[in-house]
Amino acid sequence: MEPPQGVPIVLIEDPHEQPNWVAAAGPMESALTHKFGKKVVELRESNPLIDWRGVNYTGDTEARRVVKFLSAMAD
């Protein structure tokens, strides 16, 4: 699932919970927000645990974060 151009999709580690991740998105129109929410529910059921070892971590909390933007230059 690709976000609309310019809308960030954020995945944040939730290290002591299962599922061990939380997803969020930037502002979108209502229909897309609903579609995103449904997809997150599906993914939390099918992939409750993410291996975060490959994600670089710098910060003052245990949680790591990944942000994805669909850029204007995407092919």
N, C-alpha and C positions, 0 to 999 in steps of 0.2 A: 504494500500500500504506500503510495507516494503522497506526501502532503501537497496542498496547493502551493504554487510558487510563492516563496517568501514567508511561509508559515513554518515555524520550528516545531519539530517533534522531539520531545525530551524524554530520555529514559534515565531514571535515577535509581541507583542501588539502594536497597533496603536490607542491609546486611544481616539482621537478626530475625527476619520474617520469612515466611513462605507464602506466596511467591516472594522472591528476593529482589523484586523490581517494582517500580511505579512509573507509569507513563503519563505524560501531559502534552498538550499541544497549545500553540498560540491561537489567537482569535480566528475563528472560521465561521462561515455561515451555518445556520442551524442544522441543515440537512447533513453537511459534512461533519459537524461536531457529533451528531448522532451516529453516523457511519463509523467514525473514529472510535467512539465509545464501544460500539458493538464489536469491533475488531480487537480492541484491548481486552474485552471479556473473553473472546475466543483464545487469544494468545495467553492470557493468564491461566486458562484451563489446560491448554496444550503444551505450554512451555513455562511452568512455574519457576524453574530455576535457570538462571543465566550464569555462565562461567565468566566472571568479571576479571580474571587474571590478566587478560590482554589489554585492559583499559588503563591508560596512564592515570595516575592519581596524584593530585596535589591539592592540598586544602587542609582545613582545620577540623574536618569531620571524617568519619569512616566511609561515608557514601561517595561513590564515584558517579559521574554524570556523562551522558553522551547526548549531543544535540545534532540533529540533522536538518538541514535546509535543502529544499529543492531549488537549485539556483537557476537563474535565467539562462545559463550556459549549458544546462544538462542536455545530453543527446537523447 
